[in-house]
Each structure stands twice: as structure tokens, then as C-alpha cells.
Amino acid sequence: MAIVAALKAKKAWDRLPPEQRQALLEKARRQGTVAAQKTAATARTHGPVVARRLADALARARKTPGR
């Protein structure tokens, strides 16, 4: 089932014009920056242990295939 969904997503991605693909990638890049800023704010507020857990979760999410 996951393979079918991945193939459909790939086909949809290929149909997008290059400008729209670039816009989507740029938006995703900005969202990553926002998440990093929130992690830093959490570190200041709740301490380094919680911030480290959040940073590890962000790193895992970025390494997840398909993202």
C-alpha cells in the first residue's frame, strides 16, 4: 500500500511545473527554520534536556525517507 502511495505522489510531483516545485521546496525549507527556532526557544524556557529531545526528533524527521 505504501509503495502505491509513493508512486502516486511521484507522478503528481512530476506533473507540477518546475516553478511550483521550487516554491514547495522553499516553503518546506522555511518550515524547518521555524521548527529550529521553536526548539531554541524551548531550550531557553525548559532547559537543555527537553531541547535535546526536540532537536533529536527534528533530526529524525529530516532523515525520514520521503520528506
C-alpha positions as CSV (number, residue, x, y, z in Angstrom):
1,M,0.0,0.0,0.0
2,A,2.8,2.4,0.9
3,I,4.5,1.7,-2.5
4,V,1.3,2.6,-4.4
5,A,1.0,5.9,-2.4
6,A,4.7,6.7,-3.1
7,L,4.3,6.1,-6.8
8,K,1.2,8.3,-6.9
9,A,3.0,11.0,-5.1
10,K,5.9,10.8,-7.5
11,K,3.6,11.0,-10.5
12,A,1.9,14.1,-9.0
13,W,5.3,15.7,-8.3
14,D,6.4,15.1,-11.9
15,R,3.3,16.8,-13.2
16,L,4.0,20.0,-11.3
17,P,5.6,22.8,-13.2
18,P,9.2,23.5,-12.1
19,E,8.3,26.9,-10.6
20,Q,5.7,25.3,-8.3
21,R,8.1,22.5,-7.3
22,Q,10.6,25.2,-6.3
23,A,8.0,27.1,-4.3
24,L,7.0,24.0,-2.4
25,L,10.7,23.2,-1.6
26,E,11.3,26.7,-0.4
27,K,8.2,26.6,1.8
28,A,9.4,23.4,3.3
29,R,12.9,24.9,3.9
30,R,11.3,27.8,5.8
31,Q,9.2,25.5,7.9
32,G,12.4,23.7,9.0
33,T,13.8,27.0,10.1
34,V,10.7,27.8,12.1
35,A,10.9,24.4,13.9
36,A,14.6,25.1,14.7
37,Q,13.7,28.5,16.2
38,K,11.0,26.9,18.3
39,T,13.5,24.3,19.5
40,A,15.9,27.0,20.6
41,A,13.1,28.9,22.4
42,T,12.2,25.7,24.2
43,A,15.8,25.3,25.3
44,R,15.8,28.7,26.8
45,T,12.5,28.1,28.6
46,H,12.5,24.5,29.6
47,G,16.2,23.6,29.7
48,P,18.7,21.7,27.6
49,V,17.3,18.1,28.3
50,V,13.9,18.9,26.7
51,A,15.6,20.9,23.9
52,R,17.9,18.0,23.1
53,R,14.9,15.6,22.8
54,L,13.2,18.1,20.4
55,A,16.4,18.5,18.4
56,D,16.8,14.7,18.1
57,A,13.1,14.4,17.0
58,L,13.7,17.1,14.3
59,A,16.8,15.3,13.1
60,R,15.0,12.0,12.8
61,A,12.1,13.7,10.9
62,R,14.5,15.2,8.5
63,K,16.2,11.8,7.8
64,T,12.9,10.0,7.3
65,P,12.6,8.9,3.7
66,G,10.0,10.7,1.6
67,R,10.4,14.0,3.5
